[in-house]
Amino acid sequence: MSKLYQFLHETTDVSRFAVRFFSDGLKPPYETEEIIRQSYVIGYKSLPLVGITSFIMGLVLTIQSRPTLVEFGAESWLPSMVGISIIREIGPVITALICAGKIGSSIGAELGSMKVTEQIDAMEVSGTNPFKFLVATRIIATTLMLPILAIMSDAIGIYGSYLAVNIKDTVSFPLFYSQVFNSLSFGDIIPSVAKTFFFGFAIGLIGCYKGYHSDKGTQGVGRSANSAVVISSLLVFILDLIAVQIADLFYEL
Amino acid sequence: MNYKAIDMALPTQEKTMNHRVPAVEIVDLKKSFEDNHVLKNFNLTIQPHENVAVLGKSGSGKSVLIKCIVGLIKPDAGQIRVFGQDVVHLERQELDEVRSRIGFLFQSNALYDSLTVRENLEFPMRRLRLKKSKEQVDQMVYEALSNVGLPNVQDLMPSSLSGGMKKRIGLARTLIMEPRIILYDEPTTGLDPITSKEIANLMNDVHQKYNTSSIIISHDMSCIKRTAQRIVVLNDGIDYLEGNYEELKGSKDKIVRAFFL
């Protein structure tokens, strides 16, 4: 019972935190300089990790799928199949999970450590609204950067797939890409990009919430970072499930 | 000497005519955290250019008190006036203006880890959007650091500084805004006796040079003796007793005596 109460209590708190983001965090004056700095840290600095992972995913998915398609004589469908898998699901979700691990934990730990060492209070005393400066900027940056990272991840993943196809066969780069894009429609691309905004928002929101409400010293900071990763990863899957249902309503997947 | 008794004995008209506006005036302050009634009916008046120490056991609400003054914690009831302005009911923008006149030295120093010493000092100026040229900012940073005896650490990160140096930088960061009131939260905690003495002397220098009023929260009796003109004992949520160091040292009260053992 107490666990259920705790869960409901925390869910209410997170919802209030989100409402505060829309009511306070989006009001002018805007912290443009800090948003750009956070976008650089969150977006640009995550790109190598996202890129390597996506490249490997594209490569492995192609190598693993090839024997089955060969068995059915459908080897020529390989670019289409891999393209749809990566763009619809694997690219956005893998990017979001990597960001939940990398960005969620770093935001949780950074804000948590600022909280327990009174840096957030110091900021408040020096005439800065810490919610706008620390929380709103990070949530905006994750919301904007996740779609960009996901699109790059898709492109790199498909390139990985192209290289994997060329291990056994010879396919030209334009032919491979035209086969991938011929099998895609707006119904694949729009929902897939749209859901990454929500993934980014969820990762930023949970990381900031956990860090901003951190307590009990260094142990609390560790716990904040850890629960930020766990909860935001779980939220990514829940949002993905909802996104699939909504996309199905509009595009009949 | 019991200032509160003298203050209360004066008729209102005489007070208005003879007294300057107090730097800080706290009336019947109450603050509870669930069932824990930290401040019950706390009263305190601090005159301009006066240093007052608040003495109390751990968990007695000393830090809560100064956090209420600067608006970090909202009291449940009571009034807090800073230079005559009631800070409890101020809007954020007005509160920020009052805060620009208050310096706060945190127990943990609260230096921003990701910024250099120089950026730490510039941060409050940048945030309050003060119109200063780069040369003026450079000069102010240099002066604030020189006043705490560390003019050459501008490019260092806080992680590479010792505890005493961090405390000095924390003080420099509050001084750069030229505050009229400084709130010290355990300024010598965790420092060795020699560094504690240096910090206490520095607090006195700041008091003289910047003509500030201060509230000093501390258990360190030697620091209090050096810096405070008046001591208020906070016990069971109220202003239990007050006087200067010698008066309290000679007190027969068991609670007060415990601090001098």
HADDOCK unambig.tbl for C-alpha pairs under 7 A between the chains (distance, minus, plus):
assign (segid A and resid 117 and name CA) (segid B and resid 108 and name CA) 6.04 0.50 0.50
assign (segid A and resid 117 and name CA) (segid B and resid 110 and name CA) 5.71 0.50 0.50
assign (segid A and resid 118 and name CA) (segid B and resid 108 and name CA) 6.92 0.50 0.50
assign (segid A and resid 118 and name CA) (segid B and resid 110 and name CA) 5.24 0.50 0.50
assign (segid A and resid 119 and name CA) (segid B and resid 110 and name CA) 4.60 0.50 0.50
assign (segid A and resid 119 and name CA) (segid B and resid 111 and name CA) 6.48 0.50 0.50
assign (segid A and resid 119 and name CA) (segid B and resid 112 and name CA) 6.23 0.50 0.50
assign (segid A and resid 122 and name CA) (segid B and resid 110 and name CA) 6.26 0.50 0.50
assign (segid A and resid 125 and name CA) (segid B and resid 70 and name CA) 6.95 0.50 0.50
assign (segid A and resid 125 and name CA) (segid B and resid 99 and name CA) 6.14 0.50 0.50
assign (segid A and resid 126 and name CA) (segid B and resid 99 and name CA) 6.88 0.50 0.50
assign (segid A and resid 126 and name CA) (segid B and resid 100 and name CA) 6.75 0.50 0.50
assign (segid A and resid 126 and name CA) (segid B and resid 124 and name CA) 5.17 0.50 0.50
assign (segid A and resid 127 and name CA) (segid B and resid 96 and name CA) 4.90 0.50 0.50
assign (segid A and resid 127 and name CA) (segid B and resid 99 and name CA) 6.79 0.50 0.50
assign (segid A and resid 127 and name CA) (segid B and resid 127 and name CA) 6.59 0.50 0.50
assign (segid A and resid 127 and name CA) (segid B and resid 128 and name CA) 6.29 0.50 0.50
assign (segid A and resid 128 and name CA) (segid B and resid 127 and name CA) 6.15 0.50 0.50
